[in-house]
Amino acid sequence: METQIKQGFFAERAALNMTDYLVFDYLFETVDDPEAAAAHLCQEQSTAQWKRVGVDEDLREQFGAKVIDLRVEGTAERASYPLPGAEDSPVSRCRVKIAHPHGNFGPKLPNMMTAALGEGAFYSPGIATIKLMDIEFPDDYLHTFEGPKFGVQGFRDLLAVYDRPLFFGVVKPNIGLAPDDFAALAYEAYLGGLDIAKDDEMQLDTPWSPTPERAAKTGQARAEAERITGEKKLYLANITDEVDRLLELHDVAVDNGAGAVMINALTTGLSAIRMLRRRNRVPLVSHFDFIAPFTHISYFGVHSALVTKLQRLVGFDVIIFPGFGSRMKTPDDEVIASVTACLEPWGNIKPALPVPAGSQWAGSTGELYRRLGTVDFGIVPGRAVFEHPLGPRGGAASLRQGWEAVVAGQSLEAYAENHEALRAALASR
Amino acid sequence: METQIKQGFFAERAALNMTDYLVFDYLFETVDDPEAAAAHLCQEQSTAQWKRVGVDEDLREQFGAKVIDLRVEGTAERASYPLPGAEDSPVSRCRVKIAHPHGNFGPKLPNMMTAALGEGAFYSPGIATIKLMDIEFPDDYLHTFEGPKFGVQGFRDLLAVYDRPLFFGVVKPNIGLAPDDFAALAYEAYLGGLDIAKDDEMQLDTPWSPTPERAAKTGQARAEAERITGEKKLYLANITDEVDRLLELHDVAVDNGAGAVMINALTTGLSAIRMLRRRNRVPLVSHFDFIAPFTHISYFGVHSALVTKLQRLVGFDVIIFPGFGSRMKTPDDEVIASVTACLEPWGNIKPALPVPAGSQWAGSTGELYRRLGTVDFGIVPGRAVFEHPLGPRGGAASLRQGWEAVVAGQSLEAYAENHEALRAALASR
């Protein structure tokens, strides 16, 4: 039986025309023979039954997924998460690369997810735990996706800022403010030096803050702040809603004054973003709600950096994701991998601006700059701006001063001696 | 600090107008004081910063989520899954009910998911593991959702079958068959007694099997089989694709001969189904691809029965989900909970037909009937029909004979003595 299942589901990479394949890269733990488990994984995710009864045919060659690399990385007395019925069985820990013919589903994200993350992958016999770590895409397949319309460069062009990280600020209180109050807070923060005032991920089109009115008032505040500061500014409106309202809300927000739109894309589904991407007039920004349930467990689900990669693929210009620090409960190497997934050269797909988020303040920009070695990122504090002791203007100023300290080669403390907003930020920590 | 965080985020259920609240029911493990952790969970998922600097206001009363029930169910030396930085800290295992004012997001699924499963819920301080177990919906809120258009009764009406479980069959081989071959297999299975021939979840609109042609050929096979057998039949087309093609594919499939359509709804997003539900002319059937990554871990993510409930809420008439048996790696009580989520009375929302799936055959119907105590369910074998030694006609006949044995009060073995298809099914196991 094991020999039988292995037939037809193994190949050498060099023997395949890799233009025709995506490569699904999985980590898995199995109670079975690793080769048999890997073959099952291919069979279940592609040609589960590969011939008709009584017909001499074999659909595996064209349609079968194939193991092109399998490494047993170790063994353990039991799985990280038990396989029902085999709780105390020893397991092999494996890493496998599976070449899956993309002709099986075409350039369609839900169907690709069905193959990579569906019944076949997660209910394959003998496999206790499994995590999809990455997907390799051939250039021809990438060309069927639009990717970011603006990218890092286009987003920077809107702000005419090229030499430093970008300062997003989440207007707070995040729920319950009328548009006038919301715009007044954004205005103060713009004057203090904020680049982008944004809606919280919980802010949406509501009776107490209709999107057209919020966008109009905040757009006016933005224009006035631009006139005073001589700097370009953006208002980022969260248009997350049922998918059949996304296009309408994009238009409403933009026509009224939003310079970019945000979508909590894992709650709408990434396919809805492709729909929006065919029509968007301003940059698309993603927020990561609902990412944790399927990325947070180290040996199960999907790697968070792959989710970042897919968000870039469908067209996000800016990607907000869980960043460094204990608050976000995300290993440092995953954060770095997501930054890489945003910025690395990738066929025809433009780079997206990475925004590693979570409990940020004036000191975060320097920390991130030192860790990432680039200015191509954003920070997205909320309370550090809007709960700053000097108010949002002081809060935003503290962000700019935190970066000025980096440029001046000074410690935050030294630079704060002559900069009140930064001093107050330091004192309130 | 702990006293401060607790203020404003606790309430008695009786003191709230519960018509205005959804109740989010979480399991969590915390290294902190349980009350402080629960209050943080409320704060983070609603009014994170609940006043402006220098303004005398408190947005918590109207907009704050509130703990209405908190039970510490036990303690453990460490979390089931570690909290970074507190790997060896003891935890309290808690169950909490949080009343969240639905006015914060309205009857919008992505925004409700943002509140219940977003940054606030999964990155709340001190909480190591968390799982959303259920959501209670007040009737007024339910009324803003359509639910199933047909429901169990409407689906049965299409088949004119009321007194037994329904027999779905996944046409196999699942990938690579031309429409003529596909329809020929479905035809054989219809003649053997299958009610619904369906596309595999990997079957879609492809160059080798365009949906219009597959639907047309299979629709003709269905009509011919109806004429011969005198029974009503359905062809169930998988229309999973990018969300902006769903309406078009629904129309194309139905106009050409499909009597129901399937969507791998967790890969398109549930909000896309609401869009389709405003237009569907035939029953909507869901398949569970991508459910495992966020429901499979017992102390993290989302309970699978809640996902079933949400699928009923958005309008699925038939819900296919991981069923009993080791193959599907799902605890029995979760399967039962999903069946209940489909069938229990629920305000204005019609029941959906539960289809617990996985490695089913002629014996599955009786097993399920005994466990569920109802005939309102479907089974959905693939290979048991299409790899049956006598071919699809025999495979489908074996399903019907398996149920006839139940009705006759005989064992499968006894009934098989005079029924060849069932005998062959038993022999091939």
Interface residues (C-beta under 8 A of the other chain):
Chain A: Q45 S46 T47 A48 Q49 W50 K51 R52 V53 G54 L59 Q62 F63 Y81 L83 P84 G85 G103 N104 F105 G106 K108 L109 P110 N111 M113 T114 A115 L117 G118 E119 G120 F122 Y123 P125 K172 P173 N174 I175 G176 D181 L185 D200 E201 M202 L204 T206 P207 T240 D241 E242 V243 D244 N264 T267 T268 G269 L270 S271 A272 R274 M275 R278 H287 F288 D289 F290 A292 P293 F294 H296 I297 F300 G301 V302 P322 S326 R327 M328 K329 T330 P331 G358 G382 R383 F386 E387 H388 P389 G391 P392
Chain B: Q45 S46 T47 A48 Q49 W50 K51 R52 V53 G54 L59 Q62 F63 Y81 L83 P84 G85 G103 N104 F105 G106 K108 L109 P110 N111 M113 T114 A115 L117 G118 E119 G120 F122 Y123 P125 K172 P173 N174 I175 G176 D181 L185 D200 E201 M202 L204 T206 P207 T240 D241 E242 V243 D244 N264 T267 T268 G269 L270 S271 A272 R274 M275 R278 H287 F288 D289 F290 A292 P293 F294 H296 I297 F300 G301 V302 P322 S326 R327 M328 K329 T330 P331 G358 G382 R383 F386 E387 H388 P389 G391 P392
